[in-house]
């Protein structure tokens, strides 16, 4: 089973005032609480509301609108730990009470991350504008790679959309690219057995993620080029209403950094036999991805490989879908 890893940029519900001002006595006090949503998926290796886990929270009180062109300033909540035993309720042992700003010229930015995963969360240096960032390392082995999700709710006040009685809904999003493979038999009269799928020259290792008002961005320049091997579990059944067969099971997805993959090479090892058991082909076939190929944040990429019977060229058709399209049910935390 793959490790479940996540990061959360969370906009939580608080009541009160700015970092350096006294709280108005008339302001209504409410403990920090939130509703959590994780974009839904059925794959066992992917983070969802049932395996979200613990996280720490940083918050910053800014002007009405923060867009990264100014500095965040001093943290209001500085690494507050939220813990859960059942992924239904989150609590904190922090004894400080946090408040929404009462000034109409103020809003709150919240950032959170897994308490056991991210250790270098940081904001730009004093006097420097921008969003927080952290480093993340992708495992070399597919079955050890983890999902990574974030939620970012910006420019929130006590009356913002999504805030209900002091609680703000956190929308966690997947920020890696999830890669899978399928195949179409080039000759339906033959039996195909796929034993290996690899993709080469992909940036792995450690990369830097920087939050933004949209999906954030990865800097993979310090990453290491690697060849990744897909865990093949060949399905004998065609996908419903499709013409292809999946090559991986529930945990097969490669969880990799979004990046430019133009001209990268996929290698498939397989055999093809006729009904009499005569081997028509046995070996490797390669295909080069098109010039405009790119893995984006939070995308599912399914490569559908058409496998020839013998000596003809293998082709690939990429099918890209939005990983963050559906949602799990809300869960509460306090």
N, C-alpha and C positions, 0 to 999 in steps of 0.2 A: 504493500500500500504506500502510495506517495505521501510525503509529509505535507500537511496543510499549513501554508504560510500566508499571512496577510498583512497588509498595512492599511490603516484607516486614516483618512483626513476627515475629521469629524467636526461637524458644527453642532454643538450640544446646546441644551436649553439652560440658560442662566438668567438671573434677575439682578438688576442693580446699576452700577456706575463704572467709570473708567479706572485704569490702574492706580492712579495717583490721587484720586479724589475721595472724599468721605462719602459714604453711602447716605442718600437721603432717607430720613426716618420714615417718610411717607411711602417709600417704594415697597411694593409687595415682595416679600421674601419667598423664594422657592428653591428647593434643593435641585441640584443638577440632575437632569433625567433626559432620556432620549428614546426614540423609537428607531430600531435598526432594520434596514432593508438591504439584502444582498441580491444582486441580479441573479436570477435563477438559472440553474443548470442541473441536469440529471447525472452528470458524471461524478463518480465517487471521489475522484482526486481533486475536485474543485471546491473552493471555499464557498459555503453557503451559510444561512442563518443558523444551521444546526452545529456548525463547527467553527464559528467565528472566533471564539476565545477571548483572552485578555488583551487590553491595549492601554497605552498611556496617551494622555491628552495635553496638548499645548494650545493656549488661546491667546489672541492679541486683540486689543481694542484699538480700532483705527477710526479714520474719518468715515463719512457716510458710505463711500465707495472705495474699496481697495482693489486695484487691478495690477499690482506688481510694479507700478511706476514710482512708488514711495517705499520707505522702509517700514517694517512691521513694528519696530520698537521693542520695548521690554515685555516679556511674556506675562500675561495675567494668570492663566493656569500654566504651570511649568512642569510638565511631565506627571500629571495626576494619573494614578493607576486605577483603572476600572477592571474588576475581576468578575468572573462568572464560573459557576459550577455546572450549569445546565444549558447555557446559551439561550436562556429565556429571560433571565434577570441579571443585570450588571450592577455592582455596587462599588463604592470607594470608601476607604478608611480615612481619607483626607478629612481633617476636622474643620478646614476653612470653608466658609460659605461664599459662593460666587454669585454675582448679581448682573443682571442686564444693565447696560448704561441707561440712565434716565434722560440724558441729553439727546436731542433729536439729530445732532450732528455727529453722533457716534454709531458705529456698528462693530460687530465681533467676527473675527476669523478664528476657526478652530482647526487644529491639525492633530491627528492621532496616529499611532503606529503600534505594531505588536510588541508587547513588553519583552518577549524573548527573542525577537528577530532583528529589530533595528536598534543599533547602539550609537549611531552617529548622526541622528536627526539634527539639523542645524539650520539657522537662518543666515542670510548674508551678513557680512561684517557691519558694524555700526557705521551709519552714514551711507550705506549701500542699499539701493532699492532691490526688490525681488521677492521671490517665494522661497519657502524652505526646500530642502533637498535631503536625500540620504542615499547611501550605497546599498546595493543588493547583489548577491552572488547566486548565479544559476548553477545547479549541480550538473556535473558532467554526464551522469547516468539518468536516462529518461524516467526510470521508476522511482528516482529520488527527487525529481523536480517538483517544486511546489507552486501552487497558485499564489497570486499576490493581488489583493484588492485594496482600493482606496475609496474613501468617500470625502468629497469636499463640498461644503455648504458655506458660501461666502456672503459677507455683508449682511449678517443677520441681526435683527433686533427682536424685542419681545413681541412685536406685532407683525413680523414677517410671515409670509406664506410658509407653511410647514411647521410653524410653531403653534402648539396647542397646549394651553395651560402650563407654560413653562417648559414644554418638551419639544424638541426639534427632531424631525425625522432625518436620519443619516442614510444616505443612499450610497452604499458601497459599490464600487465598480472594479472590474478586472482590468489590470494595467499591463499585463504581459500579452504576448500573442500565443494563441493555442493552435498547434499544428497537428493535423491528422492526414492519413492517406487512405485511399480507396483504389480499386482497380476495375477496369472493364476488360473482359477477355477479348482479344483481337479476333479470335476464332472460337465461336460458341460450341464447336464440335470437339474442342480439346479441353482437357482438365489442366488447370493451372495450380501450381503450388509455389507460393511466395515464401521465401525463407529470410529475407533481409531487405530493409529499406534504410538508406542513409542519405543525409544531406550534408554537404561539405562546405568548409570555409564560412561558418556562421560565427558571429561574435558572441562569445559566452564569457565565463568568468565573472568579473565584477563590473558593474556599470552604475552610473549615477542617474537617479530619478529626481526631477524637479517638478514640483506642483505648479499648476497654472489654473486659470479660470475655466479651462476646458478639460482636456484629458491628461494634461501634464506631458512631459517629454523625457526621453531617455538619451543620455550621452554614452555611447558605447565605444568611444575612441580609445578608452583604456582597457577595453575587453580583449580577450584572447580568441583568435580564430580556431575553431574546433570543428570536428566532424561529429554529428549526433546520429545515433542509431535509434530508429523507431522500434518499439516492442511489437512485433508482428503476431497477431492472433487472427488468422484469416477466417472470415465468415464464409459459410457455405450457402448463405441465403442473400439474395439480392435485396438491397434496401428498398423498402416499400415505395412504390410509385417512382422508382429510379431505375437506372440501368447498370449501377455499379455495386460492388461488394466492398464492405469495410475491411480494412486490414488491421484494425486495432480494436482491443476491448475497452472496457470502461476506464482503465488506468493508463491507456497507451499514449495519450496526448503528450506531445513535446510542449513544455511551457518555457518559451524563450523570449529574449528581448526583442521588442519591436525594432526593426532595422531595414535598411535597403538590402534586398536579396537578388538584385539584378545579376544575371549570369551565374548564379549559384547552381551547382550540379546535384541532381538527385540520382542515386544509383539503386536499382532494384535487382535483387538476385532471385531467380525463379526457374522453374522447369515447366514445360508443357508436354502433355502426352495425349495420344489418341485413344480411342476406345479399346484398342488391343494392347494398350500399355507401351506402345512404341514411343520412345522419347523423340520429340520434335525439336525441342530446344532445352538447353541447360546452361545457365551462366548469368552474366550481368548485362543489364541494359542501363544506359544513362540518358538523362534529358537535362537540358540547360534552361533555366527559367528566363522568361523574357526580360527585355531591358527595363521595363517599367514596373518590375516586381518589387513590392514593398510590404513588410509586415507592420501594421499599425497597432496603436494602443487599443487593447480591448477587442481585438478581432479574432474570429475563428477562421482559420484557413484550412480548407480541405483540398488536398491535391488528388485529383482523379486521374490515375495513370492508365492509359490504354496500352496493354501489353500485347505485342505482336506474337504470332505463333512461332516465328523463327527469326529470319535475318533482317526484317524490316525495322524501321526506326520507331522507337517508343515515343509517345506524345503525352502531354500533361495538360489538364484543364483545371485552373484554380477556381475554387468556389469559396467566396468570402462572405461571411455573415457577421452581424453585430452580436458580440458575446454578451453585451449589456442590454439586451432587448427586453428581457422578462424580469420579473421580480418575485422573490420569496415574500411571505407574509411578514408584516411588521412584528417586531418583538420589543418589549419594553426594557428599560434599564433606569436605574436611579442612583 
